[in-house]
Amino acid sequence: MQKARIDGTDIAYEEAGSGETVVLVHAGCADRRMWQEQFAALSERYRVIRYDWRGRGASGDAVGSFAHHRDLLALMDRLQVRRAAVVGASDGGRIALDALLTAPHRFRALGLIAAGLSGHQWPASLVDRARRQVHSLVPSERLRHYQQGAAERIEPGDLDAVAEAEAELLVAGPDRTRAVLPPRVWELAVAMDRLTRERMWGGPRFTEQQLCPPAKERLAEVAVPTLVVAGLADAPEILAASALLAEGIPGARRLDLPDTGHLPPVERPQLVTTALTDFLATTMPW
């Protein structure tokens, strides 16, 4: 692991391989570890970079006002990446798409896996489900202090309970249980979610700058080959967002994975790696 100093914050990253560049942007409930299988396999053909967002994983704290998509572009600058394919999962897909819309000349291809998009209003049903199945596990007053960054101490049991519940809801999916996930998938999902939650609750407060106009209003501007991947066991509201992306981005290809939740690169690593390898081979021949 190495670190690049970007606007006063150390961004942790890894790179391997050589040739055309592929940048992997992790999900909001995860960190760069979610790409282990794809990082290793794609580096046999490409220069592959995976990194932790500001305030996540091994990167420095998120402080003040910043934009995740501008961090991505700045990291590319620091690593002398003129142009790359970018693949983002979940909220990492939002970051990847926002970066592409900000600097379209910097990207050759776009992969969106169970992705969100800026400007999209998530239905109340998604928020209510998370509140019932995850947030209700922590007493409301204590949860409020955590979310405000005002807690003197974070109870380890609260982190464990929330990480396990969120991993079950997202990675397994709303209609499946943790029992369907192989132990390696479950353990990694919980570990990443726990660290994410710990940093969110215990870190300094910040403001994330938003893309304006947002991506939802600008999908027709995407002019690079795009692959949209969805796990069919994911939340229906997230599947609906994948449909918006696949229908709104000109020429986008869509790949649906049965019996797969919100983190296909972790749960179905070989399928996702094969899909990305085939997709990139048509856009960045080696």
KAFEN-V435882 format. One record per backbone hydrogen bond with DSSP energy under -0.5 kcal/mol. NH is the residue of the N-H (numbers start at 0). CO is the residue of the C=O. Records with the same first field share a line. If there is no record, write none. Layout:
# KAFEN-V435882
NH->CO, CO
This chain:
# KAFEN-V435882
1->12
3->10
5->3, 8
8->5
10->3, 8
11->9
12->1
13->49
15->47
20->82
21->46
22->84
23->48
24->86
25->23, 50
29->26
33->30
34->31
35->32
38->34
39->35
40->36
41->37
42->38
43->40
44->41
45->41
46->19
47->15, 45
48->21
49->13
50->23
51->11
54->59
55->52
58->55
59->9
62->60
63->204
65->206
70->66
71->67
72->68
73->69
74->70
75->71
76->72
77->73
78->74
79->76
80->75
81->79
83->105
84->20
85->108
86->22
87->110
88->24
89->112
91->88
92->89
93->89
94->90
95->91
96->92
97->93
98->94
99->95
100->96
101->97
102->98
105->102
106->103
107->83
108->83
109->224
110->85
111->226
112->87, 110
113->111, 228
115->89
119->116
121->119
125->122
126->122
127->123
128->124
129->125
130->126
131->127
132->128
133->129
134->129
135->130
136->133
137->134
142->138
143->139
144->140
145->141
146->142
147->143
148->144, 145
149->144
150->144
154->152
157->154
158->154
159->155
160->156
161->157
162->158
163->159
164->160
165->161
166->162
167->163
168->164
169->165
170->166
171->166
172->167
175->172
179->176
180->177
184->181
185->181
186->182
187->183
188->184
189->185
190->186
191->187
192->188
193->189
194->190
195->191
196->192
197->193
198->194
199->195
200->196
201->197
202->198
206->63
208->65, 206
215->117
216->213
217->214
220->217
221->218
224->107
226->109
227->252
228->111, 226
229->254
231->229, 256
232->259
233->230, 259
237->234
238->234
239->235
240->236
241->237
242->238
243->239
244->240
245->241
246->242
247->243
248->244
249->247
251->248
252->225
254->227
256->229
257->255
259->256
261->169
265->262
266->262
267->263
268->265
271->267
272->268
273->269
274->270
275->271
276->272
277->273
278->274
279->275
280->276
281->277, 278
282->278, 279
283->279
